[in-house]
Amino acid sequence: MAAAPSSGTTAALTPAARRGYGLGSVATGSFGTVPGLLLLPYLTDRLGVTAGLAGLIVFLPKAWDVVLNPVAGRISDRSTNPAGRRRPFLIRSGVLLAVAFVLLFSGPTSPTGVAATWVVLLFVGCATAYAFFQVPYVAMPAEMTDDYDERTRLMTWRVAILALAILVSGGLSPVIRDALGPVWGYRGVGLFVGALILVGTVGAWWGTRSTPMSRAATAGGSLRDQLAIIAASRSFRTLLTVFVLQALATGAMLAGVDYVARVLLGSSGASTVLFVCFVAPALLVTPLWQRVGEARGKRTGYVWGSLLLGIGALATLLTVQLGVAATAATVAVVGVGYAACQMFPLAMLPDVAADDTARTGEDRAGTYTGVWTAGETLGLAVGPFLYAGILALGGYVSSTDAAAAQPDSARSAIALGFTVVPAVLVAISLVVLRRYRLDEEVHR
């Protein structure tokens, strides 16, 4: 199969277009990170919700997105808005997401049932708005350029900004929570992250206003027909399976950061240190991973990054017993791998969608990305749910002051859920990744 021919878009994007598109990652990174990092502790240690129920509360609204995202993709595929097929969704949905996120952490804290219901309803609202932001946003690269390497460069900008957004939102949110105290801390987090989401929304919407987008014919047939065609794509199935497994692994690790810091390392402030070590390497190594992709191919870079992610996670099982510094070192190795595991699949997805358009003459980019983001959402939702289940099996003691003594079984559960479980998931993903062949077909 030959490389996808031009679909009417400019191969080389301007730096302004790359930066503008990348700014959307401020919104996706902030929303994708902070609930996974702090919503579970908010439920268990602020509202007093049991670990098992808290896991369900975090999981179920995200599971709603699994159903909604393909629908959002199909709706954006069929959009005839004069301002573009994708961009109008960004500004409308992004603003709604920012408002809903502020409200998420601003509800009642008692009684527990009312407080938990508030979180469920607002998190469903956040998930709905996010679906109609994220799906069109992720679909845009396939329509912005038809060049294989240009998509890697575009994703380099996106992942670098994504890493910065994750670093700022995830690194500062625990600091804001701790500085403002138990009453106002989480409300301050809601305001802070809501503002970040708004900045990313406006930045992506405005920054891509002058970028030409291809307008291939919208694929005909029902949503079920289009999903069946997408399911028949071996390249897409393989790539999605790998990405979901790794999203599950990283979701579990993010959910565990606060517990590892407070319970195993004895310092709530260590959560910021670990989070920074997890994310900050991407700011330095993403350009290096871009060079690996251009020289050796995207799949090779993805394999190398996955190995570092899994090995780093497994090594953390040992270093968590040695203190904050040693744990931070192995988490930094995880971070180097994580950068690759974000950049390469996001650069490979537009290749799959563009290859489909080149073969069929029909644009299914929104439907592809709808299914993709549904899978990502599922992985990131099941990750905290899985971690909460491990805590429950270990006998984790929930409380309203975050100071309850934990039994040895709970301490073991905290460690295993943060290290061994993610490493096993990454190992399985590597076995699946061996089946991806589109890189070789494009370069024939």
C-alpha positions in Angstrom: 0.0 0.0 0.0 1.4 3.4 -0.9 1.5 6.4 1.2 -1.7 8.4 1.3 -1.9 10.9 -1.4 -2.6 14.5 -0.9 -6.1 15.4 0.1 -5.8 19.1 -0.6 -4.0 20.2 2.6 -0.6 21.8 2.9 2.1 19.3 3.8 4.2 21.6 5.8 2.4 23.5 8.6 3.5 26.8 9.9 5.0 27.0 13.4 2.0 29.1 14.4 -0.4 26.4 13.3 1.5 23.8 15.3 1.5 25.9 18.4 -2.1 26.9 18.0 -3.2 23.3 17.6 -1.0 22.2 20.5 -2.7 24.7 22.9 -5.7 22.5 22.9 -3.7 20.1 25.0 -3.9 22.6 27.8 -7.6 21.7 28.1 -7.3 18.0 27.4 -4.2 17.6 29.6 -5.8 19.4 32.5 -9.1 17.6 32.4 -7.5 14.2 31.6 -5.1 14.5 34.6 -6.6 16.2 37.6 -9.7 14.0 38.1 -7.5 10.9 37.8 -5.1 12.3 40.3 -7.4 13.9 42.9 -11.1 12.8 42.4 -10.6 9.4 44.0 -8.8 11.0 47.1 -11.5 13.7 47.2 -14.2 11.0 47.4 -12.4 8.7 49.9 -10.7 11.2 52.1 -12.8 14.3 51.9 -16.4 13.0 51.4 -15.8 9.7 53.3 -17.0 7.5 50.4 -15.8 3.9 50.6 -13.1 3.0 48.1 -15.2 0.5 46.1 -18.0 3.0 45.6 -15.6 5.8 44.9 -14.1 3.8 42.2 -17.5 3.3 40.6 -18.2 7.0 40.8 -15.0 7.8 39.0 -15.6 5.1 36.4 -19.2 5.4 35.4 -19.3 8.9 34.1 -16.2 8.1 32.0 -17.9 4.9 30.8 -20.7 7.2 29.4 -18.1 8.7 27.1 -17.3 5.3 25.7 -20.8 5.4 24.2 -20.9 9.1 23.5 -17.5 9.6 21.8 -18.3 7.7 18.5 -21.5 9.6 18.3 -19.7 12.9 18.8 -17.2 11.9 16.1 -20.0 11.1 13.6 -21.8 14.4 14.4 -18.6 16.4 13.7 -17.9 14.4 10.5 -21.3 15.5 9.2 -21.0 19.1 10.3 -21.5 21.7 7.6 -20.7 24.7 9.7 -19.2 27.5 7.5 -16.5 28.0 10.2 -15.3 24.4 9.7 -16.1 20.8 10.4 -14.3 20.7 13.8 -13.4 24.1 15.2 -16.9 25.3 16.2 -17.2 22.3 18.5 -14.0 23.4 20.4 -15.2 26.7 21.6 -18.7 25.7 22.6 -17.8 22.4 24.4 -14.6 23.8 25.9 -16.4 26.6 27.7 -19.1 24.3 29.0 -16.4 21.9 30.2 -14.6 24.7 32.1 -17.8 25.7 33.9 -18.8 22.1 34.8 -15.3 21.4 36.2 -15.5 24.4 38.5 -18.8 23.1 39.8 -17.5 19.5 40.2 -15.5 20.4 43.3 -17.8 23.1 44.6 -20.7 20.9 45.8 -21.8 19.9 49.3 -19.6 17.8 51.4 -22.3 16.2 53.5 -24.4 14.2 53.8 -22.2 11.7 52.0 -25.0 10.4 49.7 -25.9 13.9 48.5 -22.2 14.9 48.0 -21.5 11.7 46.0 -24.6 12.3 43.8 -23.4 15.9 43.1 -20.1 14.5 42.0 -21.7 11.9 39.7 -24.0 14.4 38.0 -21.3 17.0 37.5 -18.7 14.5 36.3 -21.2 13.2 33.7 -21.7 16.8 32.6 -17.9 17.2 32.3 -17.6 14.0 30.4 -20.3 15.0 27.9 -18.8 18.4 27.2 -15.3 16.8 27.0 -16.5 14.3 24.4 -17.6 17.1 22.0 -14.3 18.9 22.6 -11.8 16.1 22.4 -13.1 14.1 19.5 -13.2 17.0 17.0 -9.8 18.1 18.3 -8.1 14.8 17.9 -9.6 14.5 14.4 -8.1 17.7 13.1 -4.5 16.5 12.3 -5.7 14.1 9.6 -7.3 17.1 7.9 -4.5 19.7 8.6 -1.8 17.9 6.6 -1.3 14.9 4.4 2.4 14.4 5.2 3.5 11.4 7.4 6.4 13.2 9.1 4.6 16.5 9.5 2.0 14.7 11.6 4.9 13.6 13.9 6.1 17.2 14.1 2.6 18.4 14.9 2.3 15.8 17.7 5.7 16.8 19.0 4.2 20.3 19.7 1.0 18.8 21.1 2.8 16.4 23.4 5.2 19.0 24.6 2.4 21.4 25.5 0.4 18.4 26.9 3.3 17.6 29.2 3.5 21.2 30.3 -0.3 21.3 30.9 -0.2 18.0 32.9 2.8 19.3 34.8 1.2 22.6 35.8 -2.3 21.2 36.4 -1.3 18.0 38.2 1.7 19.5 39.9 0.0 22.6 41.3 -3.4 21.1 42.1 -2.3 19.1 45.2 -0.3 22.2 46.3 -3.5 24.4 46.0 -5.5 21.8 47.8 -3.0 21.5 50.7 -2.4 25.3 50.9 -6.1 26.2 51.1 -7.1 23.6 53.6 -9.8 21.0 53.7 -12.7 23.4 53.2 -11.6 25.5 50.3 -8.7 23.4 48.9 -10.7 21.3 46.4 -12.8 24.3 45.4 -9.6 26.2 44.6 -8.5 23.2 42.4 -11.8 23.4 40.5 -11.3 27.1 39.8 -7.7 26.7 38.8 -8.3 23.8 36.4 -11.4 25.4 35.0 -9.3 28.5 34.1 -6.7 26.2 32.4 -9.4 24.5 30.4 -10.7 27.8 29.2 -7.2 29.0 28.2 -6.6 25.8 26.1 -10.1 26.0 24.5 -9.7 29.6 23.3 -6.1 29.0 22.3 -6.8 26.0 20.0 -9.9 27.7 18.5 -8.2 30.9 17.7 -4.8 29.5 16.9 -6.1 27.2 14.1 -8.3 29.8 12.5 -6.1 30.3 9.5 -5.1 26.7 8.9 -6.7 25.1 5.8 -8.5 21.9 6.4 -9.3 19.2 3.9 -12.9 18.6 3.1 -13.2 15.1 1.8 -16.7 13.8 1.3 -18.4 12.6 4.6 -18.6 8.9 4.7 -22.1 7.7 4.0 -24.2 5.1 5.8 -25.2 4.9 9.4 -23.0 5.1 12.5 -23.2 1.3 12.8 -22.0 0.9 9.2 -19.0 3.2 9.8 -18.1 1.5 13.1 -18.2 -1.8 11.3 -15.8 -0.5 8.6 -13.5 0.9 11.3 -13.6 -2.4 13.2 -12.4 -4.1 10.1 -9.1 -2.1 10.0 -6.4 -4.2 11.5 -4.0 -1.3 11.9 -6.6 0.7 13.9 -7.7 -2.3 16.1 -4.0 -3.0 16.9 -3.2 0.6 17.7 -6.3 1.2 19.8 -5.8 -2.0 21.8 -2.2 -1.0 22.7 -3.2 2.6 23.6 -6.1 1.4 25.8 -3.9 -1.0 27.7 -1.4 1.7 28.3 -4.1 4.2 29.2 -5.3 1.7 31.8 -1.7 1.4 33.1 -1.1 5.1 33.4 -4.6 5.7 34.8 -3.8 3.3 37.6 -0.4 5.0 38.3 -2.0 8.5 38.3 -4.6 7.3 40.7 -1.9 5.9 43.0 0.4 8.9 43.2 -1.4 10.6 46.1 -1.7 7.3 48.1 2.0 6.4 47.5 3.1 9.8 48.7 0.9 10.0 51.8 0.9 6.4 53.0 4.1 4.8 51.7 6.4 7.8 51.6 4.8 9.6 54.5 4.5 13.0 52.8 1.5 14.5 51.0 4.0 17.0 49.4 5.7 14.0 47.8 2.8 13.6 45.4 3.8 16.8 43.6 7.4 15.5 43.4 6.3 12.2 41.9 3.9 13.8 39.5 6.6 16.3 38.3 9.0 13.4 37.8 6.3 11.5 35.8 5.5 14.4 33.5 8.5 16.7 33.3 10.8 14.5 31.2 8.4 14.9 28.3 9.4 18.5 28.0 13.0 17.4 27.4 12.7 14.1 25.5 9.8 14.7 23.2 12.0 16.3 20.5 14.4 13.4 20.9 11.5 10.9 20.4 10.5 12.9 17.3 14.0 12.2 15.8 13.7 8.5 16.7 10.4 8.4 14.8 11.8 10.1 11.8 14.9 7.9 11.7 13.6 4.5 12.8 9.8 4.8 12.3 7.0 5.5 14.7 6.4 1.9 15.7 10.0 1.4 16.7 9.9 4.6 18.8 6.6 3.4 20.4 8.2 0.1 21.3 11.2 1.7 22.9 9.1 4.1 24.9 6.8 1.3 26.1 9.7 -0.7 27.4 10.9 2.3 29.4 7.4 2.8 30.8 7.0 -0.8 31.9 10.6 -1.2 33.3 10.3 2.0 35.2 7.0 1.0 36.8 8.4 -2.4 37.8 11.6 -0.8 39.3 9.5 1.5 41.4 8.3 -1.5 43.4 11.8 -1.6 44.8 12.6 2.1 45.1 9.4 3.0 46.9 10.9 1.2 49.9 14.0 3.5 49.8 12.4 6.9 50.0 11.3 9.9 47.9 14.5 10.4 46.0 14.9 6.8 44.8 11.2 6.6 43.9 11.4 9.9 42.0 14.3 8.5 39.9 12.4 5.4 38.7 9.2 7.4 38.1 11.3 9.8 35.9 12.2 6.7 33.8 8.5 6.0 33.5 8.1 9.7 32.4 10.6 9.3 29.6 8.6 6.3 28.3 5.3 8.0 28.9 6.3 10.8 26.5 6.8 8.4 23.7 3.6 6.5 24.5 1.7 9.7 24.1 3.4 11.1 21.0 3.7 8.1 18.8 0.1 6.7 18.9 -1.3 10.2 18.5 0.9 10.6 15.4 0.0 7.1 14.1 -3.8 7.6 14.5 -4.0 10.3 11.7 -1.9 8.0 9.5 -4.6 5.3 9.9 -7.5 7.8 9.2 -5.7 9.3 6.2 -4.9 5.9 4.8 -8.6 5.1 5.0 -9.6 8.4 3.2 -7.0 7.8 0.5 -8.4 4.3 -0.2 -12.1 5.1 0.0 -12.3 8.9 -0.8 -14.5 9.3 2.3 -13.7 11.1 5.5 -14.2 9.1 8.6 -11.6 10.9 10.8 -14.2 12.0 13.4 -15.6 8.5 13.7 -12.1 7.0 14.0 -11.1 9.5 16.7 -14.5 9.1 18.4 -13.8 5.4 18.8 -10.2 6.2 19.7 -11.1 8.7 22.5 -13.8 6.3 23.7 -11.1 3.7 24.2 -8.7 6.2 25.8 -11.5 7.4 28.1 -12.3 3.8 29.0 -8.7 3.0 29.8 -8.2 6.2 31.9 -11.5 5.5 33.7 -10.9 1.8 34.4 -7.4 2.6 35.7 -8.6 4.5 38.8 -11.4 1.9 39.1 -8.9 -0.9 39.0 -6.7 0.9 41.5 -9.7 1.5 43.8 -10.6 -2.2 43.6 -7.0 -3.1 44.6 -7.3 -0.7 47.5 -10.6 -2.3 48.6 -9.1 -5.8 48.4 -6.2 -4.6 50.5 -8.6 -3.3 53.2 -7.9 0.4 52.6 -9.5 2.5 55.4 -11.5 5.5 54.1 -11.9 8.6 56.3 -12.8 12.2 56.2 -9.5 13.6 57.4 -7.0 11.5 55.3 -5.2 10.5 58.5 -6.6 7.0 59.1 -3.9 4.3 59.9 -3.7 1.7 57.1 -3.0 -2.0 57.6 0.0 -3.7 56.0 -2.3 -5.3 53.4 -3.5 -1.8 52.3 0.1 -0.6 52.0 1.0 -3.6 49.8 -2.1 -2.9 47.7 -1.0 0.7 47.2 2.4 -0.4 46.0 1.3 -3.2 43.8 -1.4 -1.2 42.1 1.2 1.5 41.3 4.0 -0.7 40.0 3.4 -4.3 39.1 -0.1 -4.0 37.7 0.9 -1.2 35.2 4.0 -3.1 34.2 2.0 -6.2 33.4 -0.4 -4.2 31.3 2.4 -2.5 29.4 4.0 -6.0 28.7 0.7 -7.2 27.2 0.5 -4.1 25.0 3.9 -4.7 23.6 2.8 -8.2 22.4 -0.1 -6.6 20.6 2.0 -3.8 19.1 4.0 -6.3 17.1 1.0 -6.7 14.8 1.0 -3.0 13.7 2.2 -2.9 10.0 1.1 0.5 8.6 4.5 2.1 9.1 6.1 -0.5 6.8 3.3 -0.2 4.2 3.6 3.6 4.1 7.3 3.4 3.4 7.3 0.8 0.7 
